[in-house]
């Protein structure tokens, strides 16, 4: 698996978890203190190099361990 495929899986996991929790993109963006449009770009795979720290903050805002958003990325 290359890095682009891995990132796509991570973003898809984030989106799946967010939806399962019943949260909107705007709610997560606010929790992470990320601009809403940037969060949307992230979920739409338009950001190719998100910071690891940002992904960890998103996991925390979704109330999951960071490992869960990286599930199946090996």
C-alpha positions as CSV (number, residue, x, y, z in Angstrom):
1,X,0.0,0.0,0.0
2,X,1.4,3.4,-0.9
3,X,1.0,6.5,1.2
4,X,-1.9,7.9,-0.9
5,X,-3.9,4.7,-0.4
6,X,-3.1,4.7,3.3
7,X,-4.2,8.4,3.7
8,X,-7.4,7.6,1.8
9,X,-8.2,4.8,4.3
10,X,-7.5,7.1,7.3
11,X,-9.8,9.8,5.9
12,X,-12.5,7.2,5.2
13,X,-12.2,5.9,8.7
14,X,-12.5,9.4,10.1
15,X,-15.6,10.0,8.0
16,X,-17.2,6.6,8.9
17,X,-16.6,7.2,12.7
18,X,-17.9,10.8,12.5
19,X,-21.1,9.6,10.8
20,X,-21.5,6.7,13.2
21,X,-21.3,9.2,16.1
22,X,-23.9,11.4,14.5
23,X,-21.6,14.4,14.2
24,X,-21.5,16.9,11.4
25,X,-18.3,18.1,9.6
26,X,-18.8,21.5,11.2
27,X,-19.0,20.0,14.7
28,X,-15.8,18.1,14.3
29,X,-14.0,21.1,12.7
30,X,-15.1,23.3,15.7
31,X,-13.9,20.7,18.2
32,X,-10.5,20.6,16.5
33,X,-10.4,24.3,15.9
34,X,-10.0,23.8,12.2
35,X,-11.5,26.0,9.6
36,X,-14.7,24.3,8.3
37,X,-13.6,24.5,4.7
38,X,-10.3,22.9,5.4
39,X,-12.0,20.1,7.3
40,X,-14.3,19.6,4.3
41,X,-11.3,19.5,2.0
42,X,-9.6,16.9,4.2
43,X,-12.7,14.6,4.1
44,X,-13.0,15.1,0.4
45,X,-9.4,13.9,-0.1
46,X,-8.3,17.3,-1.4
47,X,-5.5,17.7,1.2
48,X,-2.6,15.4,0.4
49,X,-0.4,15.9,3.5
50,X,-2.4,16.6,6.7
51,X,-0.3,17.0,9.8
52,X,-0.2,13.9,12.0
53,X,-1.1,16.2,15.0
54,X,-4.3,17.2,13.2
55,X,-5.3,13.6,12.6
56,X,-4.7,12.9,16.3
57,X,-6.8,15.9,17.3
58,X,-9.6,14.6,15.0
59,X,-9.4,11.2,16.6
60,X,-9.7,12.8,20.1
61,X,-12.6,14.9,19.0
62,X,-14.3,11.7,17.8
63,X,-13.5,10.1,21.2
64,X,-11.5,7.2,19.7
65,X,-7.9,6.1,20.1
66,X,-5.7,7.2,17.3
67,X,-5.2,3.6,16.3
68,X,-8.8,3.4,15.3
69,X,-8.5,6.0,12.6
70,X,-5.4,4.2,11.3
71,X,-7.2,0.8,11.2
72,X,-6.4,-1.4,8.1
73,X,-3.5,0.9,7.1
74,X,-0.7,-1.6,7.2
